[in-house]
Amino acid sequence: MALLTASPVRTVAAAAFGQLCLLGVLAVIGGLGPAGWVAGLAYCAAGATALTVTTRRFAVGSFGPADLVTLGRAALVGGVSALVADGSAPVPLLVAVASLALALDAVDGRVARRTGTISPFGARFDMEVDAFLILVLSVHMAGELGPWVLAIGGMRYLWVAAGRVFGWLRAPLPPSLPRKTVAAVQGVVLAVAASRLLPAPVTVAVVALALAGLLWSFGRDLVWLRDQRVVEPKEQTRLRRVLRPVATGVAGVLVLFALLAPGDLALFTPSAFLRIPVEAILIAGLALVLPRRARRAAVVLVGVGLGLLTIMKFFDIGFNETLARPFDPIFDWTFLGPGVEFLHDSIGGVGADLVVVGAGALALGVIVAMCWSVARLSRLVAAHQVRSAHTITVLGVVWMVCAAFGVQFAPQTPLAAHAAASAAYQDARQIRTGLLDPLRFAKEAADDDFRHTPGSELLTALRGKDVVVAFVESYGRVAIQDSDIAGEVRQVLDEGTERLRAAGFDSRSAFLESSTSGGGSWFAHATLQSGLWINNQQRYDALTAGDRLTLSGAFRRAGWRTVCVAPAITRAWPEGRFFGYDKVYDANNVGYEGPIFAYSKMPDQYALAHFDRTERTATDRRPVMAELDLTSSHTPWVPLPTTLDWSEVDDGSSFEPTSDTRSQHIWPDPTKVRHAYGDAVRYSLNILISYTETHADDNFVLILLGDHQPAPIVTGKGATWDVPISIITKDPTVMSHIASWEWQPGLTPAPDATVWRMDTFRDRFLRTFSPRSDSAPSAAAR
């Protein structure tokens, strides 16, 4: 009770002490680290300062009962901030603290009403605590769902910033139950999302719906404040008379762009925009017939819808240009995180952060611009009802006639357009498919012929041999066929075939159809390893959470030592346990001291040299099975490292770039990019061929393959998703086992070479090299 009569300064000091105690408790329970302590202390200091200044501004003599509850909530929000900043706090602890802060939000208001202590200060204090908690939770979820979630936490602060520019936005709003409900839902939804109790697609959908509700709420308030503002009468100048039709024209162009723009740059032609969108006719009809209040709500809904539709088209364009497919609204948010990491590696942290901030600002700007455009055009329609009715009728009749007779200015581009409706329908179908996919995948994963096969019956035809599966990044069919770089890459492969044959090696080659293109290498790795079609993050997560037998797991069960060399991994990778690796060599534990080459943390030559000296030089050892995920041929493909004599590799400090060329010197010129890609693939292939010549022995089997095709800037549109694969060994019995595969001799598969789906490789490989034999030798030490 002493706090009820204490001065605000003493109360704030007591709250700060409580905040420190809470941080200590979190450190004991959740292992709060240095980053969490720094964030918690910064929050405590900033909050105490802000409260002291604000109590003076509002002339607060002492904190009321409700204010003390809010003060307790503020301390809990500081705990949530510390846990989010720490990054490694247990999820249940974070959710528990956040949930308690949210639950108390229903308490302070009730206490204020019952004790008669409602005050402007209390209302403002409560609102700021709510806003900051939602901001912190949105920052936390942005790391999992993508930067778009930041819009939930940043919306209120963007509103405040806009109010500094437009004074009428600072006018008081009338009490509104929908506004309070939408605001309360945001924190609850983010807390549920943080708990990870819901499947990933459902989490995305629920958070997206919460964001849509928030956009509707802010848009509703915006329209109300705009209509209530007092505008001083001004004489219409010539400039204003000119700008008004220009603004209307811009609004029309923006709406038509949202409705007609294709999701593929290759389809951006004049004929794509010389069409009549049926959606525009329907929107105009709504604006004509709806009463004023309903029209305002419709303007916000349609504007936000067109804004989201436009953003989705931008995503489609980006994915078509990089991954040769449209954006998937359920699965593809997980690409945003790796995309930002790639930007950090390619253009630096500052440049990447600017790109992310710019993308977020663009997304919000698109939604605002669409709402403005729809509002302006709807006012125009309502102000000229007779003329608008005639125009809508004429356009409707023309659209139906054109649709009936299939009128078009260009092939596949009908004059009577319904592109936006079709896009929304396709997205809805994708969402439905995505939501049902976990059940379908679980059924596929349960069907495993080798789940219970004992190790004594697995891979008996390879006992005593080192088996290396080497993925060459972005090594696709385009590297050896139907491109201006194919000749040089084929020359490397043909010469490599002869060099290896001279050293006693034989080789066979074919193609695999990858489960991904342009990126998502881990999907291809998992597909080959598991024998399942892994083409999205949801499937990958479900796979690695299960117990399906992988290729490396089969080798381990049969007695091999299993390792993974993955220079692209820079953080903890718990999935390695699922794949069955005894050891994972990543960017942090291989002792590399040389320069970084764009995305690639080390040259392929160093990765191979380190693998050889750590895993293959000992005389008394088990045979090793290794997956090598090489990265020197990863986009942006420049600069490349020098090639050293194998005896000079050492710690990698002798590697240097072969040129001063950087990504900004070649992108986005397709010819330069394609030739840089060809050079990178030739480098990686040469290194693998050289390694095999130099370090392989009679008991060595190399499976060399690509993970996926490069981006369409290299392949062009409509390319297959095929990647070359080769098996190289000195042992003729290995080749006799795969004779039935009908693969072609050498390292260069011809255009008509065998093509398998990548998910069929595991079963074919295990059946081929696991013939049932009671006399099969054991995987003896070498």
Secondary structure, 3 states (H helix, E strand, C coil): CHHHHCCHHHHHHHHHHHHHHHHHHHHHHHCCCHHHHHHHHHHHHHHHHHHHHHHHHCCCCCCCHHHHHHHHHHHHHHHHHHHHHHCCCCHHHHHHHHHHHHHCHHHHHHHHHHHCCCCHHHHHHHHHHHHHHHHHHHHHHHHHHCHHHHHHHHHHHHHHHHHHHCHHHHCCCCCCHHHHHHHHHHHHHHHHHHHCCCCHHHHHHHHHHHHHHHHHHHHHHHHHHHHHCCCCCCCCCHHHHHHHHHHHHHHHHHHHHHHHCCCCHHHCCHHHHCCEEHHHHHHHHHHHHCCHHHHHHHHHHHHHHHHHHHHHHHHHHHHHHHCCCCCCCCCHHHHHHHHHHHHHHHHCHHHHHHHHHHHHHHHHHHHHHHHHHHHHHHHHHHHCHHHHHHHHHHHHHHHHHHHHHCCEEECCEECEECHHHHHHHHHHHHHHHHHHHHHHHHHHHHCCCCCCCCHHHCCHHHCCCEEEEEEECCCCHHHCCCCCCHHHHHHHHHHHHHHHHHCCCEEEEEEEECCCCCCCHHHHHHHHHHCCCCCCHHHHHHHHCCCCCCHHHHHHHCCCEEEEECCCCCCCCCHHHHHCCCEEECCCCCCCCCCCECCECCCHHHHHHHHHHHHCCCCCCCCEEEEEEECCCCCCCCCCECCCCHHHCCCCCCCCECCCCCHHHHCCCHHHHHHHHHHHHHHHHHHHHHHHHHHCCCCEEEEEEECCCCCHHHHCCCCCCEEEEEEEECCHHHHHHCHHHCCEECCCCCCCCCEEEHHHHHHHHHHHCCCCCCCCCCCCCC
